[in-house]
């Protein structure tokens, strides 16, 4: 299949720049794979589509304030250091993107706002750098104090203090993501309680969102694309809920990838580079909640694999016509 088959036209004014006034106030397009029909609802209706015996799987990864600013020793030009993945248990070494990075070389020292300092120790194949903090003491606390929430580039405004809450799920716990698992942004404690009151289980998984989720597809044939790996984990008790469930409802593409990785490998922890595109046979996931995704991306391919390409693209066209809000702070789609 060609990548161009997964394109749709999106007016720029439909890209959400702000979250909804209330977390559970987004619109929700419910797509039925059996009937090929859809209906326009709101997210507060989500528990109506949950039944006893279902298991809702949430990705509890927490977004790091991973966008840092500073300058190279001896220079005045501002630099951005975007932390991507922790490489050592003590959090001293990371994979990072440096912008502008053309003149940043191995051995350079970057002085960051808040007194942090990093040394560039290696170049990567895709332009990323390996960096080492000269002092990693209380690093995560200091990141919380001085780091910026890494809003995606299609949100064309600086991050604000309120993004620290709204670009984070209410159940976020395990810090490590460079972007929010956005389908979970709609949930409130009250909605989760209504899900449980229907007789459904709620299980947590952790997949730290990294470059793999957003890596562009450069190959024209989608079969030629390869994903970057991302770390995941699920506790045995949580996986037991999935195995005993009537239906597994994945919240977000990251939960889908975690569940399907474990179903295929039997490993509850590790790194996954699973690449799901049309033709993939799902082992465990029976329903999926997801936000609307950029065209011609691995996320869009995953949605098409689950819903069927024709139905997914038709539903997206309907969402555009009805002026749904798209991407991270936008509306959502429930595929049953």
N, C-alpha and C positions, 0 to 999 in steps of 0.2 A: 504494500500500500504506500502511496505517496503522501508526504506530509501535507501537501496542499489540500488534500481531501478533508482536513480537519481545521479548515479556516472558517471563520464567520466574521461578518462586518459589525463592528461595535462603534457607535458614536462616542466620542471622547467624553461628552457630558454625562454619560451613564456610569463612568468610573467614580465610585464613591470616594470622596475626599474626607468625609467625617463619619464617625459611627452614628447609628440611630440614637435618638434621644434616650430610649430605653433598650437594654440588651435584647430583650425578647420581643422587640417591636418590629423586627424585620419582616419583609414579605417572604413567603415560602412557596415555591413551585413544587407541587407533588406530582411525580411522574410514575405511572403504573406500567411496569414492563410487560405485564400480561395482556392488558387491554390496549396498550399503546396510546392511552389518553393521559391528560394532565389536568390539574385544577389549581387555581390561584388561591392560596391560603395565607395565613400569617404564622410566624414561628410559634406563637403561644398555643397554636393548635397541635403542635408536634406530639404531645402525649396521646392524642386521639388515635394516632397511628401505631401505638405501642400496645402490645398485648401480653398477658401472662405467659411466662416461659421465654420471653425475649431476653436477650442480654445486650445492653447498650455498652459499647466500648469507647472510652474516652482516652485521648492522648494527653497526659498530665505534664508534658514538658513545659518548662517555663522559659519565656523569652529573656535573654540577657540584654542589658543595656550595652550592646556590643559595638556601638559606633563611637569611636574616640577621635579626638582632634588634638593636634599638636604641631610641632615643627622639627625639622632635622637640625641636629647640632650644627651651629655655625650659619644657619640659614633663617630667613624670616618668613618664607612662604609657608602657608598653612597646609597641613597634610591631614588626611583622614585614614585612620586604621580601623578596619572592620574585622572584628574577630569572627572566625568561621567555625573552628573546631579545636577543642582542647586536646593536646597531644600527650601531656604528662599528668599523672595523678595530682601533683602539687600545683597544677594550673600555671606553671611557669612558662611552658612552651605552647604555642598555638599556631594553627594555620590561619592566615589573615590575608585580606586584600588591602593594598595600600594605594591611595589615590591622591594626587597623581603619582604614579609609581615609576615612571620611566627613568627618573634620575635617582631612585632609591636603590642602593646596591648593598650586597652582602657586607656586613661590618658596620653599616651606618647605624647611628643611634638616633632615635626619635623621642623627643621630650613631649609628653602628653599632658593635657590639662589635668590639674589635680595632683601633680607631682609624680605621676607614673612615668616610667621610662622603659623603652624596649630597644633591643638590638635585633637587626635583621640578620638571620643566620643562614638562610638558604632561599633560593628561587624555586618555584614549582613549574610544572609543565604548562599549566593553564594561566600563568601570570600571578598566581598566589605566592605569598611569602611565608616562610617559617620565621616566627619572631620569638624572642625570649625576654620576659620581664626581668629586669635587674633586681627587682624586689617584689615578690608575690605575696608578701605578708598581708593578710586581710584583703586579698585582691577582690573578691566578690563584693565585699562591703564597699570598697573604693569604687568599683564599677557602678554600683547602685548610686553612689554619690555624684560621680562625674560623667558616667557614660550616657549616651543618648539611645533611645529606643529606635531600632532599625526599621523604620517605616519603609515599605517598598517604594521604588522610584516613581511608580505611577501615582502615588499620593504626593502631589506637588506642593508641599508645604513643609516647613520644619516641624520636627516633633515638639509636642507641648507636654507640660506636666501631666495633664489628664490622660495622655496616651499610655502612661505607665500603668494605668488601671485598665483602660478599654482595649489596649492591644495585648491583653492577657486574659486567659480564661479564668473563671471564678474558681476552678479546681486545679490551676497550675501549681506544680509542686517541685518537680525535678528540673533545676535550671540547666540550660544547655542549648536551647534553640536560638537561631538567628532570625527566625520569623515565626509568627504565631500560627498554630494549627487552627486556621480561621473559622472552620465550621463550628468549633466549640465556643466561639466568642458570643454566640446567641444565648447560651444557657445561663440561667439563674438558678440559685438554690431551690427556689420554688418550683421551677419546671422540673428539675431533677427529682424533687420529692413527689411530684405528680406522676412521673415515670415509675418510680418505685411503688406508688400506690396502685398502679395497674397490675402489679404482680411481676414486674420485670426486674432482672438483676442489673447492676451497674458494675462494670469492671474497668480497671485502669490499665493502660499500656503506656510505655514511654518510648517515643521515637524523637530524637533530637533533630529538628529540622535544620538541614545544612544546605550546601550548594547543590546536592543531588536532587532535591525537590524542584529547584528552579533552573537547573542547568538547561540552556537552550538546546534544541535539537538541530544539529547542523546537517545531518544526513537527509537526503531527499526521500530515500526509502526508510520508513520508520523502523524496519527490522534491523537496520544497521546502527541504530543508536545504542549507546551503553550508558548506564546510570552511574553516578558517583555513589559510594556507599555511605550509609548513615547508621549510627548506633541505635539499637533498640533493646528493650527489656520488657518482660512481662512476668509477674510473679506466678508461681504454680497455682495458687488459689484462684487468681484471676482467670488463668487459662482454663481451669476446671469449670468455671462458670460458662465460658464459651463452649466448651465441649458438650456440656449438658443442656445447652439452651435449645429452645425450639427454633429460634432464628437469631442470628447475630446481626446487630444493627451497628455499623461502624460510623463513628462521628469523624468525618474527614478522611482525606486520601491517605494521610499518614497512618491512621488506625487501620485502614484497609491493607496497606502494605505490611504493617506489623503482623496482623492476623494471618495474612496469606503466606508470609515468610515462615511463621511458626508452623502453619499447617503443612507446608511443603518440607521443611527441614527437621521439625521436631525440636528445634533449639529455642529456648525461651529467652536467650540473650545472645548478643553478637552484633555483627554489622550486616546490613542488607543493602544490596544493590538491585533488588527485584524491580523489574521493568514490566509493567502491565499495559498491554495494548490490545486492540480487538483481535479476538481469536483465543485469548487467555481463558482458561476454565477455572472459575472461582471455586475454592474448596470449602470456605467457611462463611464468607460474607453473604448475608441474605437481603440486606437493605443498607442504604448509605445516605447520610446527610453530608452535603458538601456545598461550599460556596461556588460561585461561577468563576471560571478560570480563563486565563489568556488563551487565545487560539494557537494552534500548532505547538502545544507544549505537552510534556509527558503527563501532566495533570489532566488535560483535556482528553488525551488518549485513554487514560484510566477510566474516566467517566464514560467514554464511548464504549469501552470494553464491557462495562457493567450494564449500561442501559441499552446498548446497541447503537451503532453509529448513526443510523437514520433517525431514530427516535431522539437521541441526545441532541443532535444538531437541529432538529425541528423544535425541540423544547427551548433551545437557546435562541432560535429565531423568534419564538413567541415571547421569551423574556425581553428581548430587545424591543419588540413591537409594543409591549406593555410597560416599557420603561422601568424594568427592574434595575436595581443598583448593583454594580458588578465589582468583583474582586474582594480584597481583604476586609474592608469595612462595609461590604455590600450585603445584598440579600442572599438567600440560600435555596437549595434544591434538595428535596427528599425523594430518593429513588427507591421504590418498593417493588 
